[in-house]
Every structure is written in structure tokens, then in C-alpha cells.
């Protein structure tokens, strides 16, 4: 039995205490989003990591093959998801995929491109293994939002891309591209019961909540690429909302916010009490006969000590 995969920050590991929050939502949502798009298909998950996403896709796909360069990840995936008969895992490089040409219906590769220098050879390999009407579904962080705007550096990323750079890599290889955006947001969800149809996405400013503004820019690009226009026509546009059934992220936020409000209110109370005590002390020092006697000073000190103790 292989050892549990440690969470290092380079790959998402379900169940790891540190792999929660934004990362949990981002990774699981991508795979859930494409689940209906791979139904009945022969699927290749490139840089599958721990294997959780490949296993999810195997629920609807005819066959799923996960490939990853990390031997420990493949060993873990083979053991963890051994019961899935239409799922296999292979150790291999994303720039030399161990699969026949024109053998795959759908290639899925999430958060891979930015981890490698050989981005063009990687996409050439994907194009090679895809059938003529095959589809690539790829995600990669938007450098402008992910790093530049936040002043953030991910130590595991060797080359993040702006949209124009990603387009320059994909467009010569795939004639038809559909661009989607992904980012975490605090949302209120309204949807018809049982409906999975197209919807709308609104963003408003707190300063002018009656005026919708442009949708928030992509934190991650999600691109569906193919050389067969009909393949894209079969994929209806839709808005996808994703959350956790336990609502732990919202509950954490709510409890944190309540605690913050409590301490803000307590701070205001203490500031008011300190102001009153300072006024009494100033009166004592100024010789005000109403308060300037030892008993008053002792009383002031006693109240101050009591306040500080609370």
C-alpha cells in the first residue's frame, strides 16, 4: 500500500488539511463542470496527480486514462481508485504521451501548462493524440489577475500566461476556441429546481448595488479547443455554480465576521470608557474639588484596573 501523498502546494490532494478553501473549490469545480461533456467518451487526463479528477470523470466516460510524471502519484492513484474498471493510470511525461495518435476523444488538463517550460511541445502532443473531432479542455491561471494584480508568486509555476499568450499557443493548433472564466466569489445563488440550463452572472459594486458592472475578470482561463466546429456546437453555453453541501466556507466566514464585529463593538466601548476615565484623571490632576481627593483617585484606579482585567 503506497504512503498517503503529502500536500506540498504543487498538486491538489483531497482530504489534506491544507488543501481546503479556494483550492478545494477551484479544483473540484473544474472536473464537475466537464463531467457531462465526457459522457461516453474516451478521455485522457493529463497531469492527473492524485487521480481524484480522473475517478470523477470515469462516472460518465466510457474510458478514462490518467497520466502523470510523478511515480508516487500514479502508485497512489492505482491503489486508491482500483475498483474503477474503466479507469487506468500511467506514468509518463506530458510532452511525450504514451498513447497512440488519434486515439482520444477528450483531453482534460487542468493547471498543467504553467508548470512546464515546454508549452508548445505539450500542446503538440495533445493535438497528436486527439481524434480529428476531438476536444481539449484546458485551464491555466490568468497572469494578470492571479499574479500581477495580487502581487503573488507561486513557486511551482515556471511560466504563467496572459490571455493573448495563451491564445497564441492554442489558435495555430485548434481552429475553434471557446473561452470561459473561473474565479471564486461570494455569491447568492438563485436557480430553478432541477434546472441545469444557461443562466446569467451579475457583478455589482457595494457603492452602487443597483448598477450591474462588467463581470469579474477571469482568475483562471478555461478553454475548450477543437478543430471540429460541430464538437463545439454540441456543447451549450451555461453558467455553473459550485459549493460545498456543508457550507463550511460560508460558515467560517460568518463566524469570523461575527467575531470581528463583536471585537469592533468591544473596542468602541473600551475607547469610550477610557475617554471617561481620562477625563476623571485630568479633573483629579487639575484640583477640581468635586473629584480631587484621595478617595476619588483610588476609585478611578480601581475602575481602571477592573476595566483592564476584563
N, C-alpha and C positions, 0 to 999 in steps of 0.2 A: 504493500500500500504506500503510495507516494506521500511525502510530507505536505501539509497544507501550504498553499502558496502564500508567501508573505506579501503584505501590501507595502510597496516601495514608493508608490506615486506614479510609476511608469505605466502600469496597467490597472484596470479596474478589477477588483476581486470581491465578488458578492459575499456578504457576511462579515467582511473585515470591518472592525470598529471604525477605522479611519476612512473607509470608502462609503461615506454617507453624505448627506447634504446634497449640494449641487451635482456632484459627480454621480450619485445614485440616480437622480432624475435624468440627467443627460444621457447616460449610457443605456439605461433600460428603455427610455422613451424611443430612441432610435430603432432598436430592434422591434419593439411593439408596433411602431409606425409601419415598418416594411413587412410585417407578418402577413397581411393579406396579399401583398404583391408577389410573394414567393410561392403561393399555393400551387401544388402540383408540379413545381419546377425542380430542376437540378441546380443546386445552389452551392457556391463556393464562398466561404467566409475567410477573407484574407487577414492575417494577423488576428486570429480568433482569441488569443490569450487564454484565459481560464476555461473558455468553452461555453459559458452561460448563454451567450447570444446565439451560437450555433444550435444549442439544445432547444432554445425557444423557437427558432425558425423551423426546426425539424417537426414541430407540431403540425405544420401545414404543408411543408415542402415534400416533394417525392423523395429527395435525397439531399443531404447536407454534408459537405466536406469542409472541415476546419483545418486551416494550415497556419503554423506559427513557427518562427525560427527558434524559439526557446524550448529546449528539450524538456525542462521541468514543467512547463505549462502544458505541453502535449501529454506528458505522462499523467498529470493531474486530470486533464480533461478526459482521457481514455478511461481512467478509473471512476471518475465522478459520474459520467454520463454513459456508462457501459450498457445500460438497459435499452438505450435508443437504437433500434435495429437499422434505421435509415440515417444514422449519423456516424461519421468516422473522422478521425483526426490524424493529420500527417505532419511530421516535422519537415520544414522546408523554408526556403527564402522567398520573399515576395518578389524578388527580381529574377527568380528562376523557379517558377511554379512547377511542381511535379505533376502536371496534368496535361492531357492531350489538347492539341489545338482544336478549336471549335467544338468543345465538349460541354460547355457550361451555359445554362440559361440565364442565371443571375449571379453576378459577383457582388458581394457586400464587403465593404472595407471601411470601417469607421475609425477615425482618429489614427490613421496609419501614415499618411503622406508626410505629415510634419515631423515624423520621427526618422526619416531617411533622407540621405543626400541624393540618392539615385531615383529621383521622382519620375523623370521621363521613361527610363527603362521599366520602372514599376508599372506605369500605365500601358506601356507597350506589351508587357506580359499579360495584363488583364485583357487587353484587346485580342491578344492571340488566343487565349483560352475560351473567350466568349463565342457563341454561335453568331451567325450573321444577324439574327434578330435578337441577340442577347442584350441584357441591360446591366449596367454598372450603377450601383447605388453607393455613393461615397460621401463621407463627411470629413471636414477639416476646419480648424478654427480660423476665424476671420482675424487676421493680424491687427487690423485697425482697431477692432473692439476688444479682442482678447488680450492683447499685449500693450499696444501703443496707448490706448485710452486709459487703461488701468495702471500703467507703469509696472506691468507684471512680466516676469520672466519664468518660463517653465524649463527647468534644467534638462528635461528629457526631449525637448523639441529642438531639432537642428535646423529646420527651415520652415517657418510659418509663411503663409501666403496671403496677399491681398486678393480681392476678387479678380482683378484684371490678370494677376499672375496665374491664378488657378484656371481661369478661362483660357489663357494662352497655352496651358498644358492640355486641357481637355478638348478644346474646339478642333484642333487638327486631327484628332483621333476619333472623335464622335460627332456626327453631323447634327445630332439633336440633343439639346440640353434643357433640362427643367431645373430651375434654381428654387430652392426652398431655404427658409431661415429657421434656426433654432436658437432659443435662449430661454433661460429660466426667468420667470416673472411671478410676482404675487398677483394672482388673478381671482376674479369671481367668475364662476362657471355657470352658464345657462345653456341647457341643451334639451332637445326633445327626448322624451323617454324612448329608449331603444333606437334612437336615430344615430347614424354614422355618416350623415350627409355633409356636404360642404357647408361652411359657416362663415363667420366674419371674425376679424381680430381688430379690436379697438384699443388705442392708447390715448389717454387724456392726461393733461397736466393738473397737478393739485391746485395751481394758481387759476386755472380756467377749466374746471371739470365739465363745463357744458360745451367745450370746443374740442372735438377729436383732432388729434395731431397725427402726423405720419407714424406708421408702425415703427417700433423699435428696430434698429439695425441688427443684422444677424451677429450673434456671438460665434455661432458655428454655421458654416455653409453645409447644406445637404443638397447634393446634386444627383439627379437621375439622368444618366447618359446612355445613349444608344445610337446606332446607325440605322435603325428601323423606325420610321415615323409612326407606323401603326402601333408599335410597342408602347410609345408614349400616349397615344390616343386611347389606349385601353386602361390608362391609369387616371381616374378622375381627380381633379384638384380637390383638396379637403383641408380643413383645419383640424389639428389633433391636439387635444388637451390631455395631460397625463398627471396623475397624482398618486399618492400612496393611500391605501384604504384606511390606515390607522391615523392619517393626518399628523404624523409626528413632526414634520417640518413646520406646519402651521401652529401646532400646539406649542412647540418650542418657542416660536416667535411670539405667540400670545403671552406665554408665561414670562418670557424675557421682557416684553413690553410692559406688562403689568408691574413687574418688579421695578423697572426703570421709572414708571410713573409714581410708584409708591415712594421711591427714594428721592425723586424730584420734589414731591409734596413734603416729605420729611425735611429735606434741605431748606425749603422755603419757611417751614415752621421754625426750625432752629435759627435761621437767619433773623426772623422777626423777634424771637426770644432773646437772641444775643444783642440785638439793637436795643431792646428794652433794658437789658442788664447793663449795657454800656451807658445808657442814659442815667441809670441809677448810680453807677460808679462815678460818672462825671459830676453828678449832683453832690455825692459824698465828698469828692475832692474839692469842689468849689465852696464848701462850707455852708451849703443850704441847710438851715436849721431844721427843716422838716425831715431830712434824712441823714444829715451829717452827724451821726453819733455812733459809738461802737456797736450798739445793737443792730443798727441798720447795716453797717458794714458786714458784721457777722452774718446777718440774714442774707445779704447779697452773695457772700462767698458760699454759704450753704446751698443756695439755689443754683449757683453756677456749677458747683461740684455735682449736684444731683442731675443737672441737665447733661453734663459731660458723661456721667455714668450711664445715662440712657441712650 
